[in-house]
Amino acid sequence: MGVEVSRLSNGLTVATENLPHIETVALGVWVKSGSRNERDDEHGIAHLLEHMAFKGTGSRSAWDIASQIEDVGGEINAATSVETTSFYARVLRDDIPLAIDLLADILMDSRFDADELAREQHVILQEIGAAHDTPDDIVFDRFTETAFRHQTLGRSILGTPETVKSFTPKQIHDFMARQYGADRMVVVAAGAVKHDEFVREVEKRLGSFREKAPGEAPSSANYVGGDYREDRDLMDAQIVLGFEGRAYHVRDFYASQLLSMILGGGMSSRLFQEVREKRGLCYSVYAFHWGFSDTGVFGIHAATGKEDIEELVPVLLGELQKTGDFIHLDELNRARAQYRAGLMMSSESAASRASQIARQIMLFGRPVAKEELMERLAGITIERLTDLSSRLFTTKPTVAAVGPVGTLAAFEDVAGMLTAPPFTMRKLAV
């Protein structure tokens, strides 16, 4: 039957997809609010709220929440991203009412007890410390901070030790009251679920949730680019090179996804073959494209030894330039196949499918059929990709590097390598 969608009287969107031959159900509540929605004095509060979600409500203790879901063999968890927060569970079909009741209790009656808060603040401080001690984690935080300097989009989701320690139960309550409303929420279930029955259960428990979140929307993002280097005495260097990417809604979003696969989406990709296999300049290299609601970022990550940095970066930049001149049809077809296979494989997981549906509804206002995505990919031509590349890789770069990076080329030299020799300019494909 595909995805079925209903809307409750308070505006809450409820969607389900029945997946035959699956005996379990993945369900959750996705909220269109994340770290990007924080005010200047709230850095890290969205993530702290997620941590506090299972620490007790007016009728359940933290133990009650954990034991009730595990008594039936289920799982419950939460996650925070830049633009969303999710609370989700996985249970057998007969335990759907319990899972919905637990999630609704968390969303409508969390206590944010002061003692529990103090313990969880300590846990997050450890998490921040662990991230700082992990170069391949911290380099991405520094990368986004540099690409979107002095903006919430560029800030670490975890917050800082100073901000995390400062939060009170009232501040968490206030943030939730300001950001959580039925107009910003989607409830989704995938697996062994019947739509009408699921909607009735959600209506019972979340039908009275406030209709609108009064909080302001985040300010528009502005990619600025720039340079960050942290010289550490490490065995290897973590380097991320990036450019302004494309938002989910724009024409070039899916083309950017395919371009990232052609450049660094697997062992057959250009970067892996040229940089790792042929030249042995690094032990890890890949490309990525992150889309957000109003912007994006395209990047290359490489991990290498100190002695190879000087040669590595020009080779990386050269491979980026080559995509502005030529892309082979077999590369495009391979990238399409990778995208399609990834989509199909994730669709076989109830949890992944529920997350996909929720994300699509929040971004596009509706579920997007797999066939529609395939049609969009089929319409992307070599000319369109080479044109995108010639524009994408001439924007101001972002460079972030952590480790023994003393031999890394100066930022001005990196930017200069991207414009000499010039790209072959092409008319935008339509």
Buried (B, 14 or more C-beta within 10 A) or exposed (E): EEBBBBEBEBBBBBBBBBBEEBEBBBBBBBBBBBBBBBEEEBBBBBBBBBBBBBBBBEEBBBEBBBEBBEEEEBBBBBBBBBBBBBBBBBBBBEBBBBBBBBBBBBBBEBBBBEEBBEEBBEEBBEBBEEBBEEBBBBBBBBBBBBBBBEBBBBBBBBBBBEBBBBBEBEBBBBBBEBBBBBBBBBBBBBBBBBBEEBBEBBBEBBBBBBEEBEBEEBEEBBBBBBBBBBEBEBEBBBBBBBBBBBBBEBEBBBBBBBBBBBBBBBEBBBBBBBBBEEEEBBEBBBBBBBBBBBBBBBBBBBBBBBEBBEBBBEBBBEBBBBBBEEBEEEBBEBBBEBBBEEBEEEBEBBBBBBBBBBBBBBBEEEBBEBEEBBEEBEEBBBBBBBBBBBBBBBBBBBBBBBBBBEBBBEBEEBBEBBEEEEBEEBEEBE
